[in-house]
């Protein structure tokens, strides 16, 4: 009886030791997997792109008040975007507005594209301005006499940052440029403000941007 009890105790201790070993191995595996997941997150986590410059190209091809008001201009807002993430940022085609005293007179058309991880790219939307609508605006005559035509051009870049080619994080960039054309001197000046949103904050990009966000401003003068 004593020997059987001794054997039973040894068996119990052996099973307990095996159970403890299995628990320790499982815990070590979980810790390793957690550390790897954390390392992957910090390495490949999507960081929102940054707008590093917003050069504006403006040309006045035709301007006249007599015998009838006429205007033919072009406004090109180019957005230089830096992607600090290791993952690429892909964006789809989008449309922004060009306004004159709040009235729509044109559009900015951004074609679909991609900015690679840790790289910088220049987004060049096609911009169309309807000079007839500008010339027909009731503010045109007084602005033309003063020699300054104010425009507002909006460029939107809306897409998704890819994480390990499996997960997508919404990202939205909006650039608003206030452009002033000096028609008698053939010069212009511009002040641009950019806003970048990522994650849930980017979901509202299709319906307009709320007030909060990461904003930056750039100012330019042109001749």
CORGIGI-V644434 format. One record per residue. SS is DSSP state (@ for helix, = for strand, . for the rest). PSI is psi in radians with two decimals (* if undefined). D_LAST is the distance of its C-alpha to the last C-alpha in Angstrom with 1 decimal. Layout:
ss:psi:d_last
SS:PSI:D_LAST
SS:PSI:D_LAST
//
This chain:
ss:psi:d_last
.:-0.78:106.5
@:-0.68:105.1
@:-0.67:103.7
@:-0.70:102.2
@:-0.67:100.5
@:-0.74:99.2
@:-0.71:97.8
@:-0.69:96.2
@:-0.72:94.6
@:-0.72:93.2
@:-0.69:91.8
@:-0.76:90.1
@:-0.66:88.5
@:-0.76:87.4
@:-0.68:85.8
@:-0.69:84.2
@:-0.73:82.8
@:-0.69:81.4
@:-0.77:79.8
@:-0.70:78.2
@:-0.77:76.9
@:-0.72:75.4
@:-0.73:73.7
@:-0.71:72.3
@:-0.79:71.0
@:-0.73:69.4
@:-0.69:67.8
@:-0.71:66.5
@:-0.76:65.0
@:-0.71:63.3
@:-0.71:61.9
@:-0.78:60.6
@:-0.69:59.0
@:-0.71:57.5
@:-0.71:56.0
@:-0.76:54.6
@:-0.70:53.1
@:-0.69:51.5
@:-0.75:50.2
@:-0.68:48.7
@:-0.83:47.1
@:-0.51:45.4
@:-0.71:44.3
@:0.13:43.1
.:2.41:42.3
.:2.28:39.1
.:2.42:36.3
.:2.51:33.4
.:2.82:30.1
=:2.41:27.2
=:1.97:23.6
=:-0.31:21.9
=:2.67:18.2
.:1.20:16.3
.:2.45:12.9
=:2.18:11.3
=:2.17:9.7
=:2.35:8.8
=:2.41:9.2
=:1.79:10.9
=:-0.50:13.7
=:2.34:15.9
=:2.23:16.3
=:2.58:19.4
.:-0.52:22.0
.:2.58:24.8
.:-0.25:27.2
.:2.60:26.3
.:2.33:23.4
=:2.61:21.4
=:2.38:18.2
=:1.94:17.1
=:2.87:14.3
=:2.40:14.0
=:2.04:13.4
=:1.97:14.2
=:2.00:15.5
=:2.25:16.8
=:2.09:19.5
=:2.01:20.8
=:2.29:24.5
=:2.28:27.1
=:1.81:30.7
.:-0.16:33.0
.:2.80:36.2
.:-0.33:38.5
.:2.64:38.6
.:2.72:36.0
=:1.98:34.0
=:2.34:34.2
=:2.63:32.2
.:3.08:32.8
.:2.44:30.8
=:2.81:29.3
=:2.35:27.5
=:2.99:25.2
=:2.59:24.1
=:2.16:21.0
=:2.70:21.8
=:1.95:20.8
.:0.70:23.0
.:-0.17:25.2
=:2.33:25.9
=:2.23:25.3
=:0.08:23.1
=:-3.05:22.5
=:2.68:23.3
=:2.21:22.1
=:1.93:24.7
=:2.07:25.4
.:2.73:27.9
.:2.59:30.8
=:-2.99:30.5
=:2.46:31.8
=:2.06:30.7
.:2.85:33.4
.:2.40:35.1
.:0.80:33.5
=:2.92:30.4
=:2.40:26.7
=:2.73:25.0
=:2.05:21.8
=:2.09:22.4
=:1.61:20.2
.:2.64:21.3
=:2.23:21.1
=:2.26:19.4
=:2.18:20.6
=:2.21:19.5
.:1.75:22.0
@:-0.48:20.3
@:-0.76:23.9
@:-0.66:24.6
@:-0.82:21.5
@:-0.48:22.5
@:-0.15:26.0
.:2.41:25.3
.:-0.31:27.0
.:-0.17:24.0
@:-0.77:21.6
@:-0.84:22.9
@:-0.66:22.6
@:-0.71:19.1
@:-0.71:18.0
@:-0.68:19.7
@:-0.33:18.0
.:0.18:14.6
=:2.22:13.9
=:2.07:14.9
=:2.27:15.9
=:2.74:16.7
=:2.12:18.6
=:2.30:18.8
=:2.25:21.7
=:2.25:22.5
=:2.32:26.1
=:1.86:27.6
=:2.18:31.4
=:-2.69:33.9
=:2.44:36.7
=:2.30:37.3
=:2.37:40.4
=:2.01:43.1
.:0.43:45.6
.:0.40:44.8
.:-0.58:47.2
=:2.59:45.5
=:2.35:42.3
=:2.11:40.3
=:2.41:37.9
=:2.39:34.3
=:2.35:31.5
=:2.30:27.8
=:2.28:25.7
=:2.18:22.0
=:2.10:20.8
=:2.21:17.1
=:1.92:16.2
=:2.34:13.0
=:2.12:11.8
=:2.22:10.0
=:1.65:9.4
.:-0.52:11.0
.:-0.31:11.5
.:-0.14:8.2
.:0.48:6.4
=:3.01:4.3
=:2.81:6.3
=:2.73:8.5
=:2.62:11.5
=:2.12:15.0
=:2.43:17.3
=:2.27:21.1
=:2.53:23.3
=:2.30:27.1
=:2.33:29.5
=:2.59:33.2
=:2.69:36.1
@:-2.42:39.7
@:-0.53:41.0
@:-0.38:37.8
@:-0.19:36.0
@:-0.43:38.6
@:0.08:36.9
@:-0.60:33.6
@:-0.30:34.8
@:0.24:35.5
.:2.80:32.5
.:2.34:32.1
.:-3.13:34.3
.:-0.62:33.1
.:2.68:34.2
.:-3.06:32.5
=:1.97:30.3
=:2.51:27.0
=:2.65:23.9
=:2.58:20.5
=:2.45:17.0
=:2.49:14.0
=:2.64:10.3
=:2.50:7.0
=:2.68:3.7
.:*:0.0
//
